Amino acid sequence: MTVHAERFTGRVEEYERYRLRYSLAVLTLLRERCGLRERDVVADVGAGTGMLSELFLENGNAVVAVEPNAAMRVVCERLREKYPRLTVVDASAEVTSLGDASVDFVTAGRAFHWFDPALALPEFRRVLRSRGWLVLVANGRSVGDSEQALEYERILAEEDVDQKDVASRYKMHDVAAALFAEGSLIQEQLHGEQRLTLEEFLGQTQSYSSVPLPGDAKYEGMQRALREHFARWQREGVLTIRTTCLLTCGILGA
């Protein structure tokens, strides 16, 4: 992941302010299907600003947030004021700096697609205790389930700097079954929606790592296309976007 660690530099404010938060239903599912307990230690790898970490902290878990991006870590560190059981470390998925067999769960939110699986998976096996769980949580907009969603994806594909590469990485969950021991794979989808103002819609889009930043030749064109999209699909100043949270969980195979 270290090669991608700086992708979100310059986007941290938008990321923290506008990105979709994780539903408490994630915890319910993990308690029921994976046996999550308050005493379990969680390593949240690629923790970013700590959105997924905060979910486990609210559950009472001790959490180690592993994050290589300095700007992201600064925001994540602020959670320590409320959650003393949080530890934030400057490390990556491939080299977490954690001890052998030191955690019960390894989690990754909107980050697993940036990891190098050849290095990260052996590292996860090393730090997980016996029968420990790997939990991948992909949380964001639903793709291709409406005309509005399809139009938005077209805008991203036309204006994003490297949207095709990013989109291909999101398919990691589709092949995740091969990672886990036979019979341990659990996959669930949680559906919802977001209601965004224009400011929130623009801010959330700007938090994506492949969207052009101010000063980029494509920036103004992207902003214009997004405003036109919002104007077409909004109702009473609000754009409704369907969301999907995909959970892929299991015990890593040999």
N, C-alpha and C positions, 0 to 999 in steps of 0.2 A: 504493500500500500504506500510505502514511502515515496515511490515515484509519483503518486497522485496526491500527496499530502497537501500541496499548495493549490489544488484546484479551487478550493473555496475561499482562499484569501481574497479579500475585497468584497465578499458576499456574506460575511458572518452576521452583520446587523440584520439584513433581510432574512437570512436563514432563521435566526432566533426569533424574530418578530412575526414572520409570516408562514413558516412551514407548519404543515398539519401535525398536530399532536397525536400521541398514541392513546387509544381508547383503554379504559379500565377493563374492558372485556378481554384484553390480552392476558391480564393477570388471572382472570377467572378461568380462561382456557388452560393456562399453564398449571394452575393449581389442580384442575380436574384431570388433565391428560398427562402431565409430566411430574406431578407430585411436588410442585414448588412449595417450599416452606419458608417461613420468616427467617429461620436460622441459616438458610443456604447463602453461600457467598457467590456473588455474580461478577464476572468479568465482562464489562460492556466494551467491546472492541470496535474501534472506529467510532467512539462515543460522540464525536462532534461537540455540540453545545450541551449535551447531557439530557436530551429529551427522553430517550429510552431509559437511561440511568435513573431519571427522576421517578419513573413508573415503579421501578423496583425499590427505590429508596422509600417511597410512599408505602410500599408493602412491608417495610421493616428490614429489608435485606441490607447487608454490607455489600457495597459496590465498589469495584475498582474500574474506573473509566480510563481506558487506554486510547490515547488520541495523539497523533503525530503533528497536527497543525497547531501552531502556537496561538493564533488568534481564537481558534475554537476552544482551546484549553482555558484561556482567560475567562471566557463566558461560563464554561463548565465549572470552573473553580468557585464561582459565585454561589453555586448550590451548596457548598460546604457551610455557608452561614446558617442554612436551615437544616442540613442533613450532615451531622458529624460523622456518619458511617460511610461517607464518600471519600475515596482516595483517587486522585487524578494523577496519571503518570504520562510522561512524554515517551511514548513507545508506539510500535506498530503491530499490526496483526501478525506479521511474519516474525517479529522479535518483541514479545510482549513485556519482557523483563520480570514476569511473574515466576513464582517458585513452582517446582514440580508438584503435581497433584494438590494444588492449592485452592481450587474453586470447584463449585458444584454445577454451575451453569456458565457457559460462554455464550454471550448474545451479540448479535450484530443487527443494527437497524438498517438505515439507508446507506450502508457502507460495504456490505459483503461483496458486491460486484466490483469493488476497487481492489480487493485483496488478490494476492498471488496464491492460488489454492495449493500449489506444489510446496510452498513454504508455510502457509498459514495453517493448513490442516494438521500437519505433524506438530506444529506448535500448540494447537488447541488440544490435541491428544495428550501432550506433555503436561499441560497445566490443569487439565480436568482430573478430578478424582474418579475412582472406579464407578462406572455407570453414570457418569456426569453427562449432562445434556448440552448439545449445541442448538441454539434457537436463533433462527433467521427471521427477521420481521421486515417485510417490505410494505411501506405505508405511503399511500399517495393517491393521485387521481386515477380513476378508472379510464382505461384506454379503449377506444373503439366501440363503446356501448351506446353512443348517441351521435346524431349529426353534429352537435356542438363539440363533442369530444374529438371526433374525427377532424373537424376543421382546426381545432387547437393543435392537434398533432401535426397537421400540415404546416401550420405556421412555424412550429418548432423545427420541423424538418427543413424548411426553406431558409430560415433565418439563423438557426443555431450554428455555432462554430463547428461542433463535432457531434451533433445529435445522433447520427447513425451509429457511431462507436458507443455512445452512452446507452442508447436503446438496446443494442445487442447485449450489453452487460446485464441488463435487467432480466434477461432470460436465464440467469443462473439458477433461479428457483425451479425452473422447469426440469433441470437435470440433476436436482439435488438428491433424488432417491439413491443415486449411486454412492453417495457419501456415507450412508448410514448402515448400521448393522441390520441384518434381515429382521423384519418384524417390528423395528423401532420407529419407523418413519411416521410422522403425524403431519398432515397438511390441512389447514383450515383457512377459510376466507371470511372476513368480517366486512360487511358493506355498510356504507353510510353516505353522507353528503356534506359538502361545505357550502356556505353562503357567504360570498366574498363581495366587498365593495370594490370599486375600481382601484383604489390604493392598495388593497390587500391582494387583488389579482395581479397587479403589476409587480408588487413586492415579492409575492410568492414565485412568480415566474423568474424574477431577477435572481432569486436564490439558487436556481439550477446552475450547475457548474458549467454547462455548455452554452449558456445564453451570453451574448456579447455584452461586455461591460461598457460604461460610458467612455467615449473616445475611440471605440472600435468602429470600423467603417460600417458595420451592420447594425449598430446600436439604434440609430434613429429609425431605420426601417422596421426593426423589430417592435419598437415602442408604438409606432404608427399602426402596425398590423394588430397589435394587442388591443389598442384602444378601439379600433374598428370592430374587432371581435366582441369586445365587451358591450359596445353600443348595440350590436345586433342581437345578442343573446340575453342581456340583462332584463330584469323585470323589477320596476320600481327601485332602480339603482343597485340591484343585487344580482350577481351571477351565481347560479346554483351549479355545482360540480359534483358529480358522483365520485365516491372514493372507495377504494378497496385496500384492506389490510390483509396481506397474505403471510401466514405463519408457516414456516417449515421447521420442524423440530425432530430431533432424533439423537440416538447414541452413535457416535462415530464408529465406523467399522475399522478393521485393521488396515 
